Amino acid sequence: MEMNENNALPKLNQLISDWPNGAVITMTQLRQKGYSRQLIDKYKSSRWISPVGKGAYRKYQDKIDWFGGVYGLQSSGASVFIGAKTALELHGLAHYLAPELNRCYLFGKPGIRLPRWFSSYSWKITILYKTTNLFSQTVQSGLTDYKHKEFTVRISSPEQAAMEMMYHIPNNQGFDEAFRIMENLATLRSDLVQQLLKNCSSIKVKRLFMYMAQKVRHAWFDQLNPDEIDFGKGKRVIVKNGILDNQYQITVNRENTY
């Protein structure tokens, strides 16, 4: 039911009060909260809110960044989340490699397209969006909340993010950099790693993850049970002109066999 237009001012006060600083809110969300298109247009013309492309808004003159955009996606119901190296950086596990974030790795389920208001906005960061069923089912604790300003966004746990990082090798993630990041992942939870590996649908990801994990030999690696993991059959070319690792049957960097 659409709200009575005579209640515009009280509802405006409620809207602005509940709207987190730096966050994007979509037209869909506003309509679900009972705000009519006419009322939204009135707030826009009165400079209480301003558009972020078509179908999304921010508070007037509010400073937004890509976190606010992701919040808008997630709070409107889109099954997307921040993963791979970006999530590891947000967890404080890869900051030493770069002074600031320059890429946002986003993941979504197959068939989910980013709305135009998000994909066409200049977020001042490279958005790399992939749709994939990397895991056959959602693993508990695979995702977690990350607080930014006055709101939270969903990001991958360090365990899941590490595997998503392997997914991007070699096209969008360097092999050597991934190995250096893996050296920093001493606190991964072995039970969660095991669950994720068992549910991972990518043979490449599982082999790469285990290859690097075995080389760095953190304590959690020795608690894994490889017999429960399907590593597939046959060789996989990961690095062109690389050297074959006989155990995991993948080609790795010839210069760095670790």
C-alpha positions in Angstrom: 0.0 0.0 0.0 1.4 3.4 -0.9 1.6 6.0 1.8 -0.6 9.0 2.1 1.2 11.9 0.3 0.1 14.2 3.2 2.5 12.3 5.4 5.5 13.3 3.2 7.3 15.4 5.9 7.2 12.8 8.8 8.1 10.1 6.4 11.0 12.2 5.0 12.4 12.7 8.5 12.2 8.9 9.1 13.8 8.2 5.7 16.7 10.5 6.2 17.2 9.4 9.8 17.3 5.7 8.9 19.5 6.2 5.8 23.1 5.3 6.6 25.7 7.9 5.6 27.6 6.8 2.4 24.9 4.2 1.5 23.0 3.8 -1.8 19.3 2.8 -1.6 17.4 1.6 -4.6 14.0 2.6 -5.9 12.9 -1.0 -5.2 13.8 -0.7 -1.6 12.0 2.7 -1.3 8.9 1.3 -2.9 9.0 -1.7 -0.6 9.1 0.7 2.4 5.9 2.4 1.1 7.4 5.4 -0.7 5.5 6.2 -3.9 7.3 7.2 -7.1 5.7 10.6 -6.8 7.0 11.1 -3.3 10.5 10.0 -4.3 10.4 12.5 -7.1 9.3 15.2 -4.6 12.2 14.4 -2.3 14.5 14.5 -5.3 13.3 17.9 -6.6 13.5 19.3 -3.0 17.1 18.1 -2.9 16.8 15.7 0.0 18.0 12.8 -2.2 19.8 12.6 -5.5 20.0 9.8 -8.1 22.9 7.5 -8.6 22.1 6.5 -12.1 18.6 5.2 -12.8 16.8 3.4 -10.0 19.2 4.2 -7.1 19.7 7.2 -4.8 21.9 8.7 -2.2 21.2 11.4 0.4 21.7 14.8 -1.3 25.4 15.7 -1.5 26.3 12.6 0.5 29.7 11.2 -0.3 29.5 7.6 -1.5 32.0 5.0 -2.5 31.9 1.5 -3.9 31.1 0.1 -0.5 27.9 2.1 -0.6 27.1 0.7 -4.0 27.6 -2.8 -2.9 25.4 -2.1 0.1 22.7 -0.9 -2.3 23.0 -4.1 -4.3 22.9 -6.4 -1.3 20.2 -4.6 0.6 18.0 -4.7 -2.5 18.2 -8.5 -2.5 21.0 -9.2 -5.0 23.0 -12.3 -4.1 26.4 -10.7 -4.7 29.3 -10.3 -2.3 32.9 -9.1 -2.1 35.4 -11.9 -2.4 38.9 -13.1 -3.5 41.9 -10.7 -2.8 39.6 -7.8 -2.0 38.0 -9.7 0.9 41.5 -10.8 2.1 42.6 -7.2 2.1 39.5 -6.1 4.1 40.4 -8.9 6.6 43.8 -7.3 6.9 45.6 -10.3 5.4 47.0 -8.7 2.2 47.4 -5.0 2.9 51.2 -5.3 2.9 51.1 -5.9 -0.8 49.5 -2.7 -1.9 49.0 0.8 -0.2 45.3 0.9 -1.1 42.5 -1.1 -2.7 42.6 -0.8 -6.5 40.2 -3.6 -7.4 37.0 -4.9 -6.1 36.3 -8.6 -6.8 32.6 -9.2 -6.8 30.9 -12.6 -7.0 27.4 -13.5 -7.9 25.3 -16.5 -8.8 25.0 -17.4 -12.5 22.3 -15.2 -14.2 22.6 -12.3 -11.8 23.5 -9.2 -13.7 24.6 -6.0 -12.1 22.1 -3.2 -12.6 23.1 -0.3 -14.8 23.1 2.2 -12.0 26.0 0.2 -10.4 27.9 -0.9 -13.5 27.9 2.6 -15.1 28.8 4.6 -12.0 32.4 5.8 -11.6 33.4 4.2 -8.4 37.1 5.1 -8.8 38.1 1.5 -8.4 38.1 -1.4 -10.9 35.1 -3.6 -10.4 35.7 -7.2 -11.5 32.5 -9.1 -11.4 32.2 -12.9 -11.9 29.1 -15.1 -11.8 29.9 -18.7 -10.8 28.7 -21.7 -8.8 32.2 -22.1 -7.3 30.7 -23.9 -4.4 28.0 -26.5 -4.8 26.2 -25.2 -1.8 26.5 -22.3 0.6 28.9 -23.3 3.4 28.1 -21.9 6.8 30.6 -19.2 7.8 31.7 -18.9 4.2 30.5 -15.3 4.3 30.8 -12.7 7.0 29.9 -9.0 7.7 32.3 -6.2 7.2 31.5 -2.8 8.8 32.1 0.3 6.7 31.0 3.7 7.9 27.4 3.2 9.3 26.5 0.0 7.5 27.8 -3.5 6.8 28.4 -5.5 3.6 28.8 -9.2 3.1 32.2 -10.4 2.2 33.9 -13.8 2.0 35.6 -15.3 5.0 39.4 -15.6 4.6 39.0 -19.3 3.9 36.6 -18.8 1.1 38.3 -15.7 -0.2 41.6 -17.6 -0.6 39.9 -20.2 -2.8 38.2 -17.4 -4.8 41.7 -15.9 -5.3 42.8 -19.2 -6.9 39.8 -19.0 -9.2 41.2 -15.8 -10.7 44.6 -17.3 -11.5 46.1 -16.6 -14.0 43.9 -14.1 -15.9 43.0 -11.7 -13.1 45.3 -12.7 -10.3 49.1 -13.2 -10.4 50.4 -16.6 -9.3 53.3 -15.3 -7.3 51.2 -12.7 -5.5 48.7 -15.3 -4.6 51.5 -17.4 -3.1 52.8 -14.5 -1.0 49.3 -13.9 0.3 48.9 -17.6 1.1 52.1 -17.3 3.2 50.2 -14.8 5.4 47.1 -17.0 6.0 48.3 -18.8 9.1 45.0 -18.5 11.0 42.6 -20.2 8.6 40.1 -22.6 10.2 40.9 -26.1 9.1 37.3 -27.3 9.5 35.9 -24.5 7.3 38.7 -25.1 4.7 37.8 -28.7 4.6 34.0 -28.0 4.1 34.8 -25.5 1.3 37.2 -27.8 -0.5 34.6 -30.7 -0.4 32.0 -28.4 -1.8 34.2 -26.6 -4.4 33.2 -27.3 -8.0 36.5 -26.2 -9.5 39.3 -28.8 -9.9 41.7 -26.0 -10.7 40.9 -24.1 -7.5 41.2 -27.2 -5.3 44.6 -28.2 -6.7 46.0 -24.8 -6.7 44.9 -24.1 -3.1 46.3 -27.4 -1.8 49.6 -27.0 -3.8 50.2 -23.6 -2.2 48.9 -24.6 1.2 51.2 -27.6 1.3 54.2 -25.4 0.3 53.7 -22.8 3.1 52.7 -25.6 5.5 50.7 -23.7 8.1 49.5 -25.7 11.1 45.9 -25.9 9.7 47.1 -27.7 6.6 48.0 -30.8 8.6 44.5 -31.1 9.9 43.0 -31.4 6.4 41.8 -34.8 5.0 42.6 -34.9 1.3 40.9 -38.2 0.9 37.5 -36.5 1.3 38.3 -34.1 -1.6 37.7 -34.8 -5.3 40.7 -33.6 -7.2 39.6 -34.9 -10.5 41.8 -36.6 -13.1 44.3 -35.5 -15.7 46.7 -32.5 -15.9 45.7 -28.9 -15.7 47.6 -26.1 -17.4 47.6 -23.2 -15.0 50.7 -21.3 -16.0 51.7 -21.5 -19.7 55.2 -22.8 -20.2 55.3 -23.6 -16.5 56.7 -26.7 -14.8 54.5 -29.7 -13.9 53.9 -30.4 -10.2 53.6 -34.2 -10.1 51.5 -34.4 -7.0 48.7 -32.1 -8.0 49.2 -32.4 -11.7 49.2 -28.6 -12.4 51.7 -26.4 -14.1 53.2 -23.8 -11.8 55.7 -21.0 -12.3 59.0 -22.3 -13.6 61.0 -19.6 -11.8 59.4 -20.3 -8.5 58.8 -23.9 -7.6 59.1 -22.9 -3.9 
